Amino acid sequence: MDRRGFVTSGMAAGLAGFTASGGVLGALLDQTPGKRLANGDIRLSSNENPLGVSPAAREAIIEAIVESNRYGGRRQELIAALANYLSVKPENITLGFGSTEILQICTQAFQGPNTPLIAAAPTFEDVMDYQDTMPFEVHTVPLMADLQHDVQQMHELSMKRPSVVYFCNPNNPTGTITASADIDAWIAEAPETTTFLMDEAYLEYVTDDRYWDSLKWIEEKPNVVVIRTFSKIFGMAGLRVGYSVTHETTTGRLQEHSVQNSPNVLAGAAAIASLQDEGIVERSIAVNEEAKAIVHTTLDELGLEYLPTNTNFIMHKINGDLETYRNRMADNGLLVGRNFPPMLDHNRLSFGLPNEMDQWASTIKDFRRKGWI
Ligand SMILES: Cc1ncc(COP(=O)(O)O)c(C=O)c1O
């Protein structure tokens, strides 16, 4: 059976189970893909995992419901499971309400009026947004022509004073990677006053062998914070679990700013079960590759350029006005992208299920026939 058959037959079995069970419980326990929006629209704009929460995690959530009257939320158990999964120590881990909270905690722990943030443009904006409540300078450095971070220019900027450097690698919204060797060379010689926030939200999707993760630094370099999430590869965006991996002295510093009784019991149970579900990473990657192939073929056929993606989304060229394009897609039940200045001639498309990408493909081809794209 080819990969498409492997992934989609599992879903068909799940949908059959849903009907047979005749209710929500069947959908929870089977391999039913994640739910569409209430009005039936297909959301291809938020870089979510269309497979939804893994069957093992669904079962764990149901079992954990009876514990919901208790504090404690499986916190220590999740930290231990993560430490085991990553081959690090529990003392290296800080949990957050998604990796978004970890980014906020990092801002509180490291930024200040005399410690600027250095980041790429465009990149994931979240960490910069905290500037509104905590005054610190932000220096943005445009991505280079090959869409990698301009490591050299970021490095030069950091030499003036203590700085926080944000590397979103792979980068959102471009989906592209920066060669890890270039970043490693800087980390190796950087002073402790340069803090590196290594956002690896999409690492499991990477296919480019110039990329590797940053975990190897955490014992040697207390100034490196590796930031990860259960939202993408584990399909748990709505359950909100993220974490950082750091040297234990840095963990202590981060935990001063973190809520000490997270995650909630259902999210904790789901995260532990997901780490134990050996097939989930492979299934998520397989369905993503399938969606990517459909999108590549379609864009090639239409002659629309796209950036090389190492994530669960892609930036592709559109002809004409971006907002008009998005509105027309929405009229067809497909929610795609938003504005990512200065790339206003590109749309960011998140990968959904293969049948959803087929629907997107026939819609965009129809737009071409109408002369809209
Ligand atoms: C690069 C990056 N980092 C962090 C996040 C935040 O994810 P979460 O808070 O769901 O873990 C996202 C979400 O899209 C992202 O793209």
The ligand as an SDF file (V2000), in Angstrom:
LIG
                    3D

 16 16  0  0  0  0  0  0  0  0999 V2000
    7.5990   29.2290   15.0290 C   0  0  0  0  0  0  0  0  0  0  0  0
    6.4990   29.0960   16.0170 C   0  0  0  0  0  0  0  0  0  0  0  0
    6.8000   29.1270   17.3080 N   0  0  0  0  0  0  0  0  0  0  0  0
    5.8490   29.0020   18.2490 C   0  0  0  0  0  0  0  0  0  0  0  0
    4.5300   28.8620   17.8900 C   0  0  0  0  0  0  0  0  0  0  0  0
    3.5100   28.7980   18.9800 C   0  0  0  0  0  0  0  0  0  0  0  0
    2.9980   27.5460   19.1110 O   0  0  0  0  0  0  0  0  0  0  0  0
    2.2910   27.0440   20.4380 P   0  0  0  0  0  0  0  0  0  0  0  0
    2.1000   28.1860   21.3620 O   0  0  0  0  0  0  0  0  0  0  0  0
    1.0070   26.4800   19.9770 O   0  0  0  0  0  0  0  0  0  0  0  0
    3.2050   26.0080   20.9970 O   0  0  0  0  0  0  0  0  0  0  0  0
    4.1640   28.8260   16.5440 C   0  0  0  0  0  0  0  0  0  0  0  0
    2.7550   28.6740   16.1490 C   0  0  0  0  0  0  0  0  0  0  0  0
    2.3630   28.6760   15.0250 O   0  0  0  0  0  0  0  0  0  0  0  0
    5.1820   28.9550   15.5780 C   0  0  0  0  0  0  0  0  0  0  0  0
    4.9220   28.9630   14.2770 O   0  0  0  0  0  0  0  0  0  0  0  0
  1  2  1  0
  2  3  1  0
  2 15  2  0
  3  4  2  0
  4  5  1  0
  5  6  1  0
  5 12  2  0
  6  7  1  0
  7  8  1  0
  8  9  2  0
  8 10  1  0
  8 11  1  0
 12 13  1  0
 12 15  1  0
 13 14  2  0
 15 16  1  0
M  END
$$$$
